[in-house]
């Protein structure tokens, strides 16, 4: 039998039971019918055969073949005898149609009843199972021919034929085919009902908190989930240059309500005493700075763990003291707000509770975070009848509880406490996150947007209704002469803001408190672009006085510090529905709506943002205002700002804003704090996964490019390698200094000349070593004593962790050293170089001792073409590079030689070993299994194109010595060239500067991770 016939036969026999077998053809004579019916048993007697098969016994006797032919050789002929003609065979197998002449040769001689019945039962059960089992996923009504199908057969079983109804009824009873329960609001109209929308939005805020402007952003921005919030990343439209123009020439609006606020209440002396341990005067003004302590200005600083400066950074914060004027708590008790990024909140809060020794309260102090929707509240009677709203009723006819919208941090755990008290000092720490909203206006015309969109609240001395508490706090304040005069003074200063040309003209961090009316009333008919109007305010003297002296202390007071007032303002907000209804009833459509005493009064706080302060170019760029609001009023202020022509930015625009200001961004540019370390790990993981998604042939081979770490910056290893290089060079320098001092001392004591020969050198070797040993301690002591003041002022960093240098005095000194002393434009920098010291060993040794492993925040500006990228390497140019640059002004930079891939051979071997193992050519054993496990582990670490741990010396791996890395880089629209921000090693920087020419001080080489081309850039330190 051929192979094809065997496959065909096996296919036909695959559904047969195991008990049925077909005997192979043999050369034996054909058995009788009786014998074929009794296979496997003893032969029967002739009488028994006749009794069992009466019909065939007589036929068998008459038609007995004397010479039976052997069985057929193939399958097709095994059912017919050779003597049969084509006509005798008939249509069926075995020739039964033409009589009983063509009996099969496989007929058994005898049968056993039990065995025969079992075999037939197995066949019947297999046949029934095959018929009952469906060969497809189609239902019963789908198997009918098209002419028998009827409409709605799947729903109505009676439309099917009678023989199929029972099967269809069973299919309908299955859970898969049952009708799904329709939701109560299945149609779009029901889903878009306000009450159902609120329920759905509240459900979706359980994992990630939504800002009050979330719905507005979700329609226009790419949304990302970060830090427990759902934030707008960047606009969906092309607006990169438009956002820059808004920051540079008009106004950009950002929602910073995700920033966290911690409130501290207590005695001023106790607060300052404890907070002084978490900061240092060496980095700048602290909590005790006079302008900030009075409440006139906002302060900013970096926090450290208590008594751990300059190590264990917690992160940067901004703080505002409540003014003493009108605080009502006495001169001793003060109130302090500390604002921080959400990634820093947990670390700072834990440290504050530990420093102030706060304990968990017995009764949790939770601010009201869930407020009833204004649309669900009963409408107030406003001068005229507005009408009643319908409310849902349940089956019993009772009114259901109105659905509440999450306002503020409504996802807070009710079992957790958000208020902590110190038993020793009585200081209270409260978490006000999402209780106060914060918007930022960036741009030279941001003050015009404020003055056009907002207006000071009107004076009100009588309540609108005795039953309501609307504006009760404002009426009480207006009845007092002091409060009324203060409000009028704040109103005049607010109106004077239109006379200034830019917010940068005011002192940095100026605070202005104000109470404004409902901004929804002042909406223009169409979107405008707020511009300054110098003709409107001609009082130049008052404007000049405001820019020089700033806002008075008493005008910094605001009712937003009072949580009771904020709660009243949030709960008594006029619903948008009622406001629109009142607009529709105006006699003159489009005219201003006058609410009278029913108009809400909102306390706000305006804080000036100074913009770019450090450096000499573009002073004041990116200045603006921060607006602090009570919760619940987010969209009421957001839409009026939009109508004044501002452009809205997201997280990417905030990143670019800090990049153009050349300041570190949180948490990207703080590698020495826990939040920065976590951010670096997440960034490395995302970049690595993106790298692995590309096929190996499309990946960059960073080993050949000489890039050790393309996905992260090894700050710890960089500082450690530079510390070791400094020690190696310091020992040789110290020995040469000791020899020089000893020689000068001997020459001073003995004026006779000293003749040194080879023989005298060999004979006096031991004496010279002894003199050096005796005088070494004295000489080094004299050298280090000159920097003793710096050593006392700054603690010596003895741990293995790196730090970021934030000493203001030392940064100014480094900034002066990095500037060229000759060449084009150096005369304009003489003012900043007046306090410059010479770079001598006496000055550098104390710095090396105090900061052995420190990083410095620097700015890079490319001299020629090129755009720096993330993780770009900063290297030190050689003398040959400076020589070629002086000879060729168009010389961009050298090129890194191509490196050899030392891991490629290992990876190829591991792949070959894996193929052999999969093919079964390697025998499994105990030794080989351990080797294979090691090989698998090694293969996981080895990836084509990447270096595996441990890394070699990062500073000397390439042809140019590595100095640092770039954390952010791009083409600058402000300067028209490639700019970058990053960190360099302090030790490496001090080793580089003395060896550079005077006209090329601060020149470095930048090389992106995916290129071998170096490009010249200028390094500057802005303080």
Beta strands, then each sheet from edge to edge (+ up, - down):
strand 1: 209-210
strand 2: 221-226
strand 3: 229-235
strand 4: 252-255
strand 5: 260-267
strand 6: 299-304
strand 7: 313-321
strand 8: 333-340
strand 9: 358-360
strand 10: 370-372
strand 11: 404-406
strand 12: 419-422
strand 13: 428-431
strand 14: 436-442
strand 15: 511-517
strand 16: 601-609
strand 17: 624-630
strand 18: 647-648
strand 19: 803-804
strand 20: 854-862
strand 21: 873-875
strand 22: 962-972
strand 23: 977-985
strand 24: 1003-1007
strand 25: 1015-1020
sheet 1: 1+ 3+ 2-
sheet 2: 15+ 16- 17+ 14- 4+ 18+
sheet 3: 6+ 7- 8+ 5- 13+ 12- 9+
sheet 4: 10+ 11-
sheet 5: 19+ 20+ 23- 22+ 21- 24+ 25-
end
